[in-house]
């Protein structure tokens, strides 16, 4: 990953380098978003062919093959959304190349904390590398608009199909009384509740404790969590799942809000001691997905950053 980051940096012009690199402890590292806003860094739209290849190698270095394809598909969806909105009035300019790469920290050292981020509409991935090359790979946001392409050559395409279908299948498979325990509201919220916060605060776990589920549904909860983890490179994804299991699968809670039938506005989350998955599909008549994996203990590699400053002397 560090090799890929260095190669990308070396491909850039002096002006691009000045815009792409921030100190690891700069507040910009927490400036992530998944809606159309002004962003810092270097966008794909101004990269040369060689620079794009380096950028994609960096992206691949943290993702599984399926996760990389999903990231690329989300970028493709931006072009499809632009075509859909061209037939209506939209205040946004949809750009499949409007995804920005940003680097953080000392890339030359090999031991100092460093990281990188790709950030754009419906895709925001943050990777932080701390002491002993320990990697933090969240927040990891994945969205889809349209969730199901309504017309054209890609009609019926659903980039985040499993994120929706597995959770609905879990809810429907629960006995009726347990379904009631999982449902936290008749109406789904308009977005994920943690939004683009630096720290994912959502209160105490709500909904149905996994400890009260039949075995088949307990396994279904872990399949959903594994789906989100599987976007990442195998060792990074497994690190999240290992900590979830160690904290206790039975301590997870599954919560659902909104309708149960396809096409109805809905929201779910899986919340445990160490991790949170949030998913919302309410906008654009329930054809617009926002989903995120948060590490409640180590988003942005805050533990490695704290350890770094504890071990090193810094000027005031």
DOFIMAR-514347 format. One record per residue (C-alpha): residue in three letters; z, x, y. Coordinates in steps of 0.25 Angstrom, whole numbers, plus 5000, padded with zeros to 4 digits. Layout:
AlaZXY ...
//
This chain:
Unk500050005000 Unk500450115010 Unk499150185006 Unk498350065009 Unk499050045023 Unk498750185027 Unk497350175023 Unk497250045031 Unk497950115043 Unk496950235042 Unk495750145043 Unk496150085056 Unk495750135070 Unk496850185079 Unk496850055087 Unk497049975074 Unk498150065069 Unk498850045082 Unk498849895080 Unk499149895065 Unk500349985064 Unk501749945068 Unk503150005065 Unk503749955053 Unk504949895061 Unk504049835071 Unk504249685073 Unk502749665071 Unk503049685056 Unk503649545056 Unk502549475064 Unk501849405053 Unk501149275053 Unk500249185045 Unk499649095057 Unk498549135067 Unk499349225077 Unk499049355084 Unk499249465075 Unk499449615076 Unk498849725067 Unk497349745063 Unk496549625058 Unk495549625047 Unk494549575057 Unk494449705064 Unk494549795052 Unk493349875047 Unk492949855032 Unk493649985028 Unk494949935036 Unk494849805029 Unk494749865015 Unk496049945019 Unk496749825024 Unk496449755011 Unk496949865003 Unk498249865010 Unk498249715007 Unk497949734993 Unk499049834992 Unk500149734993 Unk499549614986 Unk499149574972 Unk497649544969 Unk497949394970 Unk498749414983 Unk497649494989 Unk496649394986 Unk497549284992 Unk497649365005 Unk496149385005 Unk495949235002 Unk496849195014 Unk496049275023 Unk494749205018 Unk495449065020 Unk495549105035 Unk494049105036 Unk493948965028 Unk495048915038 Unk494148955049 Unk492948885044 Unk493748755042 Unk494348765056 Unk493048795062 Unk492648645059 Unk493948605067 Unk494648655080 Unk495548775077 Unk496348855086 Unk496348975077 Unk495349075073 Unk495249095058 Unk494949235054 Unk494949295040 Unk495049435046 Unk496249395055 Unk497249465046 Unk498049585052 Unk498549705045 Unk499749775051 Unk500449905047 Unk501949935049 Unk502750065048 Unk502450215045 Unk501250215035 Unk501250375035 Unk502650395030 Unk502550335016 Unk504050305016 Unk504350235029 Unk504250075029 Unk502950025032 Unk502149895030 Unk500949805033 Unk500549665035 Unk499349575034 Unk499449455043 Unk498549335046 Unk498349195045 Unk498949145032 Unk499149295027 Unk500349375031 Unk500849485021 Unk501849595025 Unk502149715017 Unk503349815020 Unk503649945013 Unk505050005015 Unk505850105008 Unk505450154995 Unk504150084997 Unk504749944994 Unk503849844998 Unk504149705005 Unk502949615004 Unk503349495012 Unk503149405020 Unk501949365012 Unk501249245018 Unk500049175012 Unk499349055018 Unk498148975016 Unk497348885025 Unk496648805020 Unk497548805007 Unk496448735000 Unk495048755006 Unk494448615009 Unk492948645010 Unk491848745009 Unk491648854998 Unk493048874996 Unk493448734995 Unk494748714986 Unk495148864988 Unk496648874988 Unk497149014991 Unk498648974989 Unk498448874978 Unk499548924969 Unk500548934980 Unk500348784982 Unk500148734967 Unk501248814960 Unk502348764970 Unk501848624969 Unk501748634954 Unk503148684953 Unk503648564962 Unk502948464954 Unk503448524941 Unk504948504945 Unk505648384940 Unk505748274951 Unk507148304954 Unk506948444956 Unk505648414964 Unk506648344974 Unk507548464974 Unk506348554978 Unk505848464989 Unk506448505002 Unk505648415011 Unk504648305011 Unk503848365022 Unk503348515021 Unk503548605033 Unk502348645041 Unk502448795037 Unk503248895029 Unk504648885035 Unk504849035037 Unk503549055044 Unk503249195049 Unk504749235050 Unk505249375049 Unk506349325041 Unk506149215031 Unk507249115034 Unk507248985027 Unk508648945024 Unk509248925011 Unk508348894999 Unk507948744998 Unk507348664987 Unk507548674972 Unk508248794966 Unk507448864955 Unk508648864947 Unk508548714945 Unk507048714941 Unk506548704927 Unk506148834921 Unk504648804923 Unk504848774938 Unk505648904940 Unk504548984934 Unk503548904943 Unk504348954955 Unk504249094951 Unk502749074949 Unk502649034964 Unk503449154968 Unk502649244959 Unk501349184966 Unk501849234980 Unk502249364974 Unk500949384967 Unk500249394980 Unk500849534981 Unk500649664973 Unk501249644960 Unk502449734963 Unk502749674976 Unk502649534971 Unk503549564959 Unk504549624968 Unk504749494975 Unk504849414962 Unk505849514956 Unk506749494968 Unk506649344967 Unk506949344952 Unk508149434954 Unk508749344965 Unk508649224955 Unk507449134953 Unk508449024952 Unk508849044966 Unk507449014971 Unk507248874978 Unk505948794978 Unk505748704989 Unk504548604992 Unk504248515004 Unk503148415007 Unk502148354997 Unk501948384982 Unk500548344981 Unk499348444984 Unk498848414999 Unk500248375004 Unk501048465013 Unk502048555006 Unk502948675007 Unk503748754997 Unk504648874996 Unk505348954986 Unk506549024991 Unk507549114985 Unk508549224988 Unk507449334991 Unk506149264993 Unk505449144999 Unk504149074997 Unk503648975007 Unk502348885006 Unk501848775015 Unk500648695015 Unk500648595026 Unk499748625037 Unk498248575037 Unk498648455029 Unk499248545018 Unk498148635017 Unk498748765023 Unk499748855015 Unk500748945021 Unk501549025011 Unk502449155011 Unk503349245003 Unk504549295010 Unk505549395005 Unk506849345010 Unk507549485009 Unk506349585012 Unk505249525021 Unk504549625029 Unk505349735021 Unk506549715030 Unk507449785019 Unk506549905019 Unk506549915034 Unk508049905035 Unk508250005024 Unk507250105032 Unk508050095044 Unk509350105037 Unk508850235031 Unk508150295043 Unk508650335057 Unk507950265068 Unk507950285083 Unk508550175091 
//
